Every structure is written in structure tokens, then in C-alpha cells.
Amino acid sequence: MKYFSLNDKSHKVSFQQAVVAGLAPDRGLYFPESITPLPDSFFENIENLSHEEIAFEAIKQFVGDEIPETELKRIVAETLCFDFPCVPVEDNVFSLELFHGPTMAFKDVGGRFMSRCLGYFNRDKDIKNTVLVATSGDTGGAVASGFLGVKGVEVIILYPSGKVSDIQERQLTTLGQNIKALEVDGVFDDCQDMVKKAFLDDGLKHKNLTSANSINIARWLPQMFYIFFAYQQLKKHNKPIILSCPSGNFGNICAGIMAKRLGLPITHFVASTNSNDTVPRFLEKGNYDPKPSVATISNAMDVGNPSNFIRIQELYHNDLNEFEKDFSSYSYTDAQTEAAIKDIYNRTKYVAEPHGAVGYLGLKKEMAKQPGSIGVFLETAHPIKFLDVVEPLLNIKLPIPKQIESVLGKEKVRTKIKTYEDLKQFLN
Ligand SMILES: *Cc1c(COP(=O)(O)O)cnc(C)c1O
């Protein structure tokens, strides 16, 4: 499989090159040259397949012959070391819980898959790769955990000072070994801009920089896996399925759309956002007009210029009429999100965290337009990661899961930086 740059379709590279580089030299995101639907028999038989078998079939064509089948099967198995239950919340509404992994966020899947691909590509080389990641919340922890101890890879995480939760900060500053954290005096977009700039800086060529944000295809594509798992669990209802993704950089929802292009019968996608509403405004007005990000209680989605939206535009040929057929996007304020967390809990006793609650709101809006369908929203993180919001709102005390307990007592180790020059100095 070849990948082309979305800035220049004649620039093509292999899977390995795209994974190792992250971003094309012209700053374009990589995109697969072709998408071949899986056979009908696969979907007819999906309830009899294991997670590993499903994931292997979904990812195989995107890796091609660059990783041998047995190795790819091992990578997939190690990636999927936890559960992805679709939990009924109310009539016809399900929560796809993506938080049962090591850092309790869906990004564990992409983080684990990518680190193992890179580990495979570096298997008998002395080159050192530096993974540079900007995080608005969960990416950092998941990437750090996914890469911890991977040979020949150093991970450097940039996060906006004061804009991630205490638990999130601990998850990315307490691991040690090959993982280093930088606390940036700025917002997420500043972190992301610094990372993008570093990739293009000739003065950093010797560091073999790569990204582990969802711009990297090995972080992005495995996110298809659990959309298949959701279908596997919901198929028996025999109704059209609406899927709502709480969206920040739009990598998760873009992977969902890819799954549909592989033939997965999802009827409609909803990209639910917080007040960072660049995409809902685009669908309404037709022009893409990114704004600086604003801080919200669903901080992993505080993204003013979602990096994966360009891939979604590619999938829909940037044609609003095509979008209209199966894609909507709605935005919600913090007040609406808080009211939803309370409402869901009071009626059903289900504890949603802010991202999931935004997903729930978008789902309900679309379901009202499409009677007879069932809906699933992605619960992208465990509520414990947002306990500052959830506990006072619901007046409850959440039990601390073992994955979180292990980081609570550890000391945060990070370096504070302000400018791109600070980052460069740190890297050199
Ligand atoms: C990263 C993240 C999101 C947003 O996912 P995208 O793929 O960037 O749209 C939503 N919720 C949580 C908890 C996250 O960590």
C-alpha cells in the first residue's frame, strides 16, 4: 500500500516511510492510495470472529507486505489487550466504552499499535527515533504508556500548562525511562504548532523525529478496530446505527468513516464537539474558518483547527452534498455538557465524563431526526480522569481504578518551556 500527501498527490511513500515520518515533507497528512471494501461474508460472519481476527482483516491492506502476517497478528494482539464493551445506557442508546486500557482512554489503541510498528521497523537497527507529541489531554499518557521501554525510541511530550487534569499530568510525567514531558506556557495549539515546526526544521534532522498524534497513520488507522467491535455487538438489533464521536482532532471519527468505506454498515456519523466548533460551522456555512482553541471541561477536544479534518474532506471530496448524506456535526457548551452528565446519571445511573456526554448530546440530536435507528456514543475516557468535573456535579465519589492508583503517588517530572527555541534547545 502506498500513501500520498494530501498536499501533493504525486508524492507517494510506503507504509513504513509514512509511519516513520509522520507528516509528509510538504506538511501534508498521509492518506492511503486505495481503500478496498471487505467481502460481504466478513460482515455476515462478524459475530463469530475474535477481536484479533477482525482487527487483522481491517488493517491488513493498509500495511501490505511491509510487516509479515505473523508479526502483524502479534502487534494486533498486543494492541487489543483489553475490552471494548457496548453498554446499554437507555432505550436504543449505547456507550462504547473505550477506557478499559492501561491509561483508560481510547488512545491506548493507537499508541500501542504505533509503538509496536515502529519497534518492528527498528528491530535490527541502531537508529534512534524521537517521537514528538503534542497533547491536549489523553494522547500524552497513552503514547507514553504505549512506548514505555520500546527500544531505540525516545518520547517527548508537550502539554499546555494548567490545561490538563491532575491525573492526566501524572500519567505523562511519572513514567521515566525513555519518556520525557515538557510543560508549555501556552494552549494546545501552541504545542501542536511547535511540533509541526520541529518536523520541518533542518537543524533537527539528526533526531529522526516522528509524530504520534493522529496525524500518524499508525495511530489513526487502528482506531477503526473498535468501530467494528461496536457493530459486532449491535448487529443483532437489526436497525440502522448512528455513531457519535466526541471530536477534537477528528482522528477517531475519521477512522470510523474509513471503517464504513471498508463496508461496515454504520448509517450515520455525528462529530460532536465542545465550543470549539470549527467543523459544525463549516457544515453550516461551507467555509472552513479555524479559530484559536478555547478551554472547556472536555479539554481533550480543545482544538481550534482539527488536523484530521483534511482527511475527512478528502473522503467526502470536500462536497457538502456528500457530507449531508451521512455526516453531521453539532457543538455543545460546557453548561449543556454538565446538564447532560447530570441528566444521564439521574435517569440511568450511568456515569458519563465530559467527552462522552458531548457525544451523547450529538447522538440524541441526530436520533431525533432518524426515528427507528439505534445509537452509540464513544465514551473516550474513564470518568475518573475528569473527577474534578464529575464528582461535584453528581455528588458522588468515584472508586479509583488500579490503572490510576499506580500513578497517583508518583512525583511529576517535567521541564517547563515557553518558545520554540526552548524546545529546540531541549532536543539538542
Ligand atoms: C483525544 C480525545 C478525544 C478526541 O479525539 P480525536 O480523535 O482527536 O477527535 C475525545 N475524548 C478524549 C477523552 C480524548 O482523549
The ligand as a Tripos MOL2 file, in Angstrom:
@<TRIPOS>MOLECULE
LIG
   15    15     1     0     0
SMALL
NO_CHARGES

@<TRIPOS>ATOM
      1 C1         -8.3090   12.7200   22.1110 C.3       1 LIG1
      2 C2         -9.6190   12.6520   22.7800 C.ar      1 LIG1
      3 C3        -10.7990   12.9700   22.1010 C.ar      1 LIG1
      4 C4        -10.7980   13.5000   20.7010 C.3       1 LIG1
      5 O1        -10.4080   12.5450   19.7550 O.3       1 LIG1
      6 P1         -9.9870   12.9960   18.2840 P.3       1 LIG1
      7 O2         -9.5990   11.7450   17.5970 O.co2     1 LIG1
      8 O3         -8.8270   13.9460   18.4620 O.co2     1 LIG1
      9 O4        -11.1540   13.6760   17.6940 O.co2     1 LIG1
     10 C5        -12.0050   12.8000   22.7700 C.ar      1 LIG1
     11 N1        -12.0480   12.3840   24.0400 N.ar      1 LIG1
     12 C6        -10.9360   12.0820   24.7340 C.ar      1 LIG1
     13 C7        -11.0580   11.6390   26.1460 C.3       1 LIG1
     14 C8         -9.6800   12.2030   24.1310 C.ar      1 LIG1
     15 O5         -8.5840   11.9180   24.8130 O.3       1 LIG1
@<TRIPOS>BOND
     1     1     2 1
     2     2     3 ar
     3     2    14 ar
     4     3     4 1
     5     3    10 ar
     6     4     5 1
     7     5     6 1
     8     6     7 2
     9     6     8 1
    10     6     9 1
    11    10    11 ar
    12    11    12 ar
    13    12    13 1
    14    12    14 ar
    15    14    15 1
@<TRIPOS>SUBSTRUCTURE
     1 LIG1         1 GROUP 0 **** ****
